[in-house]
Amino acid sequence: MNQESVTFAIIGAGTAGMRAYREIARHSDSIRLIEGGRYGTTCARVGCMPSKLLIAAAERAHQVRHADLFGVRVPEVQIDGRAVMKRVRSERDRFVGFVVETVHGFKEEHRIQAFARFLDNHTLKLSDGRILKAERVVIATGSRPTVPPLLQGLEDRVITSDDLFEWEDLPKSVAVLGSGVIGLELGQALHRLGVRVKIFGRNGRVGGLTDPAVVAEANRIFATETPIDTRARVERVERADNGLILHYFDGDNREHIETFELVLAATGRMPNVDRLGLENTSLTCDDRGVPHHDPLTGQCGDSPIFIAGDATHELPLLHEASDEGQVAGLNAVHYPEVHRYAKRAPITVIFTDPQLMIVGPGHRALSQRATPVVTGAVDFGDQGRSRILGENRGLLHVYGEPVTGRFLGAEMVGPRAEHLAHLLAWSLQSNLTVADMLERPFYHPVIEEGLRTALRNLHAKLGQEGSPGLRRLNGTVSRD
């Protein structure tokens, strides 16, 4: 039997696995990076980057269609689906190429292209027949899209985000099941590119927002442009000659029957841990099959096995995966001495138009605190810079803590939310009070002035002393 022994094994060469590898490789040469699929991260190949490429094309089309607002007359917009998808695939391949190049820059003897399965805590059976013994293991196997049972047996007409970016042309119609991040981003983009789209959500949810007022505003805004029903109930899907027939009830409980060429399943992702043979280890798992672990160390129980990235099924975001990979790698190096590392301030951005963002734990989690939470608000309908740009729609809620005046987080649907999200995440991580934030400079005219309005509103409700925005210097001025 072909058997090899090393100190470290990393299963998965995505964002988390690559970061863990870099951390471990600084300390040891006895390491193997195992990848059963193609090199190239979820972000680069099927996630962040290709979706933003599709969205960029959709934004251009939308801007041209609405140029008349500024007195700019443009002939009818024509969408060349093949050209759109050619650029998406080409640029996507470029981003993937950078990742592959990076992995190929790792030592060849460190890389194994095979699937791995645990035989015990320290033994991995590889799909190429080899046995790998490792003192410490990092699981970084990522995740994959789920397809609901409703669509089983219809796979030739059902796509996921892993499939969409291989298109050579745009379809005529797509039903999008799911109003989370993926469903909203891709559904709106396809609609703006001329595809007949209907987005189906459940329980009124919009992109992970939890603040009822912000959710309601997001629902209202998106419904003005894109066919969307976040309270729909799809009862049955059946095959037709030209696609799939959806039988559904809308939010008002009225029955509809509609045919679409394709159905995009955007109902979530599942961690790739179900084929790892975890039952052969000493690990215990939750109801999703994910090993119980400390999110601040990455360690699974008290074992020499660590987990990072989308495999944890916590926050499926690139920056989170990278941080977790670094922590898991570092703790694997120093095991059994394991340290806990602080998480960065939570930040989520959804690249719809208008954009959505959540900073901090979100309204629902904050509302469950034992201590009260106060909300400040701004409506972007009359915000100066937003009106100049013709993007004056949206609502921002910011949250603060009475007594301390500390900033706790925010939820928003509105213009350029990706930039406001960063300012607020930095403020949260720096433990700033609302008064501290109002001392920072705000240029004019900028969208950030809308944030200042919300913070002023929050400051007034918190009942804090002092004039918001002013910082009094020590000493007094006396004049004889």
N, C-alpha and C positions, 0 to 999 in steps of 0.2 A: 504494500500500500504506500502511495506517495504521500508522505507526511512531512510537515514543516512546523517548526516552533518559533514564535516571535513574542516580543513583549506586548505589542499593541496591534489590535486589528480594528479598523473602522469599516463599518458596513454602510455603503452609500457614499457617492462622490458628488453630491449636490452642494448647495451653499454651506450647510452645517458640516457635512463631512469634510469638505475642503478646508474649512476654517479649523476644524479639529486636527486635521492632518498637519497644517502649518504649525500649530501650537506644539504638537507632539514632536514633529520633525526637528524642532529647535533643540530638543533634549535627547533624542534617540534616533538611531538608524535602524532599529529593530521594529519595523512598522510595515503594515500592509493595508492598502486602501482598496477595498473590494467594491466593484460596481457591476451589477448584472445587466443593466440596460445601457443606453447610449450615454456618453458623457454630455454634459450640458445641463445646467440647473433648470428647475421648474420655471423660475423667473425668466430666464433667457429663452427657453424653448417654447413653453406653452402658457406662460403667465404674464408677468408685469410688462415685459418689453413688446411682444407681438400685440397684446391687447391695446397698448398705448399707441402703437403704430396704426391700428385700425381706427382707434378713436381720433387720432390726428387727422386722418383722411375725412372722417365724418365731420369734424369741427370745421375743416376748410369748406366743405360743401354747405354746411349750415350758415357760416359767416357770409358766403357769397349770396345765398338765398335771401338773407336779411340785410344786405347792404343798402337796400332802399331806405332803411331807417335814417341813414346818414346822407341821403340825397344822391347816392351812388347807384346808377342804373346798370344792371348786369343782365345779359341775355340768359335764357333758361339754362339751368345747371344740368349737365349731362354727366352721369356716372359711368365710367369705364370699369366695370367690375374686375376684369382681368388685369388691368393696370393697377388697380387698388391692391389686389391680392398679390400681384407680382412684387410690389414694393414691400408689402408686409412680410412676405417670405424671404425676400432678399436681405432686408435689414435684420430680420430675425436670425437668419443664417449667419450674418456678420456678428451679431452679439453672441450667438452660440459658439461661433468660431473662436472668439476671444477666450471663452471658458475652456473649450477643448484644448486650445493652445496652452493655457495655464496648467491644466491637468497633465498634459504631455511634458510639461516642464518639470514635473515631479520625477524623481528617480524611477527609471523603468522597472527596476527590481522591486520597487515598493507597490507597484500597481498590479492588480489582478482583475481581469474581466470575467466575472462569474457570479452566480447567485450563491448566497450563503444561508445555511440553516444550522441552528444550534443543535448539538448533540448533548452538551451540558454547558455549564457556565464558561468553560474555557476551551471548548472544542467546537469548531465549525466544519461542517461538511460542505464542500463547494460543488457547484453543478458540473465542474469539469472532472470530478472524481477525486480531487485532492482532499486531504484532511489538514486543517490549519489549527494548531494549538496556540492560544493567545492568553497571556496572563491577564490582560485587561481589554475590554471591548467597548467601542462606542457605536451605538445604533443611530444611524442618520439616514434612514431609508425613505424619508419623504412621505408623500401622500398621493392619492389618485382620485379622480372624480367618481362620484357615485351615480348610479342610474336607478331611479325608483322602480319598485316592482310593477308599477302601472305601465312601464315601458318595456318590460321584459318580452323578448321574442320579436321586437320591432327594431332591432339594432341597426338594420340597413337604412332606416330612416331617422335614427336617433343619433345625435352627435353630442360630444362634450367639448369643453374648452381645449382638450388635448387634440381634438380632430379639426376644429374650425380653421386653424391657421395653416392647414394643408390644402385648403380650397384653392383652386385655380381661378374660380369665378364666383360671383355672388349668387346665391339662390334667389328665387322669386319671393318665397315666404318662409318664415320661421316662427314657430311658437316657442317661447322661452319659459321654461318651468323653473321658477325661482326668482325672487326679487332681492337677493343679496347682492354682494359686490359684483360677482361675475355676471349674473343675470342682468343687472341694471346697466353695467358698463357696456357689455356686448349688445344687449337688446337695443339700447338707445343708439349706439353707433350704427348698427345694421339698419335701423329705421331711417337714420339720416342719410344713409347711402342708398336709399331707394328700395330696400327690402320691406315687404309687408310683414310687420312684426306685431305680436301681441305678447305682453309680459304677464305671466300669472304668478302671483304671490300668495302668501297665506297669512292670516291674522293681522293684516295691515302692515306687515313689516317692510321696512325700506332700508336696505344696505347696512343693517346693524344698528341703526339709530334706536334709542330707547326713550328719549324725551317725547312725551305725547304731542306737545305743541310743534316741535320740530318735525316729527314724523308726519303730522297732519299737513304741515306746509310743504314738505317734500312730496307727499302724495298729490297734493293740489297742483304743484308746479309741473311735475312729470306728466300728469294726466292731461295738461293743456297741449302737449306736443305728441307724446308717444302713447299708443294704446296700451294701457296698463291697468290691471285690476289686482291689487295686493290683498283682496279678500275673496278671490275666486276659489272655486272648488272643482277641480277636474275629476270627473267620475270615471270616465272610460276613454280609452284611446284605441282606435281600430284602424286597420289598414284600408287604404283606398288605392285606386289605380294610379293616382297622381300624388300620393303622399299619405298623410295620416289624418284621420277624422277625430277631433276632440269634442267630447260631450262634457260640457261644464256648466256650473251655475255661477253667476256673477255675484258681486257683493250684496246685491239686493235680492238674491235667491231666485233670479230668473234664469231659465234654462236656455242654453245656446248650443248650436252644433256648427263647427267651423273646420275647414280643411286647410292644412298647411303642408308645404312640400317637405319640411323637416321639423323636428323638435329638438331644441337645445336643452339638454338636461343640465341645469345649473342649480342643483339642489344640495350642493355641498361636496366635501371631499372626505375621504377616509384614510387613516394612517396606514402605511405599508408595513404592518407588523404581523399580519395574519399568516404569513408564509415563512416566518423566521424560526419556527419550532420552539417558541418560547415555553411551551409546555414541558420541554426537556430541561429547562433551567430551574433554578430555585426561586425565580421571580414570581410575584403575584401581580395580577393584572386587573384593570377596571373593566366595566361592561363593554368597552370598545376594544378590549384586547391590548390596551396600552399598559406597559409595566408601571406600577406605582413608583413614583420617583419624586425627588425634591426638585422643584423648578428652579431653585437658586443654586443648586450644585450639579444637577443633571444626573445624580447618582440614583440607581434603581435599588431601593432598599439599602442594605449595607454591603451589597455585592460589588465586585470589580467591573460591573457593567454600567455604562452611562448612556443617556439618550438625549438627542438634541434635534431641533428643527421641526418640520411638519410632522414627523413621526410621533411627537408628543401630543398632537391634536389640541394644542393650546392656541397660540396666535400664529397663523400661517402667513407670516410676513418675512421678507428677505432679511431685514435688519435684525429681527428677532432670531431667525435661524442662525445668522452669523454669530451673534452674541452667544447663543446657547452652544454653538459648536466650539467657540473659544473656551467657554467655561468647562464643558465636558472634556475637552482635550487637556486643559490645564489640570483638572482634578484627576484625570486618568494618569497623568504623569506623576503626580505626587501621592496617589493612592498608596496606603490607606489614610493618609492625611488629606482630608477633603475640606474645602472652604466654601462658604456661601458668598455669592456675589450679588450686589444690588442690581435690580432690573432698571433699565432706562424708563422714563415716563412713557406710559402707553400712548401711542399715536396711531390713528387709522385715517387714511384718506381714500375716498372713492372718486374716481376720475370721470364722473358724469358731468353734465352741464345742466344746472349748476352743480358744483362739486359738493360732496358730503365730507364731514370730518368729525372725529371723536377724539378728544384728548382727555386722558385720565381714565378712571374706571367706568365712566358713563353715568347718565342720569339714574338709570334703574338701580345700579349698585350704590350710588350715593344716597338715594332715597331710603335705602335700607339701613343706613347708619343710625346709631343710637342718638347721635347729636344732630341738630337741625342743619339744613342746607338752604341757602338763599340763592335765588336766581336773578341775574341781570339779563337784559335782552336788548337787541336792536333789530329792527326790520330794515332790510336793505332797499325797500321800495323807493325811498327818497334820499338815499345816501349819495353824496355828490359825485365821487369818482365812478361809482357803479352806474349812475345815470349817464355820465359822459360816455361810458363804454357800451351803453345799451344792455347792461347786465344787472339791472336793478331789480332783483327778485331774490328773496331768501330771508332766513331768520337765523340769528346766532343767539344761543343761550350760554352764559358763563355762570359758573357756580362758585360760591364762596362760603366760608365758615364763620358764623358769628363769633364774637368775642375775640378770636385771634385775627380775623380779617384775612385769613389765608386763602389763596386761590386754589380751587379743587379740581377744575376741569371745565370742559365745554363740549357742546354738540352743535352742529351747524349744517344747514343747507344754504349755499350761497356762492357768490363769486370769489374765485381765487382762494378757496378754502385751504388748499395745500400750503399756502404761505402763512396764513394765519395760524394754522395747526402747528407749524414749527415754532413760531413765537410763543404760543401758549404752552407747548410741551417743554420748551426751555424754561419758561417761567415756573411751571409746575415742578420740574426737577430741581430748580434752584430754590424751592420753598418760598417764593415771593408772596407777599401779601398783595391784595388788590391795590392798596395805596402805593406800594413799591412799583407796581406795573404802570400806574398812572404817572409816575415820575419819569418814565422813559420817554424819549422824544417821538413825536408823531409828525410826519411831514404832511404838507398840504399841496394839492389834493390827492389823497391815496385812499385805497379801500381800507387800510388799517385804521383810518379815522372812525370807521364803523365799529371796529373793536373797541376803540376808546369810548365811544358812546355807550356800548354795553357795559364796559368796566365802570364808567361813571354811574350808570344806573344801579349796578351791583353795589358800588361803594355807598351810595345813598341808602340802599336797603339794609346794608350791614350796620349802619349807624356808627360808622367810624368817625373819630375826631379828625380835625384838620381839613384843609382845602385840598381836594384831589388834584394831583398834578404839580403841587408846589413842595419844594424841599427847603425848609427854613435853615439857614446857616447859623452856626453858633455865634453867640454874642449879640449885642445891640448896637445901634448907631445913635450916638448922641451929638447934638449940635448946640454949641454955646451961643 
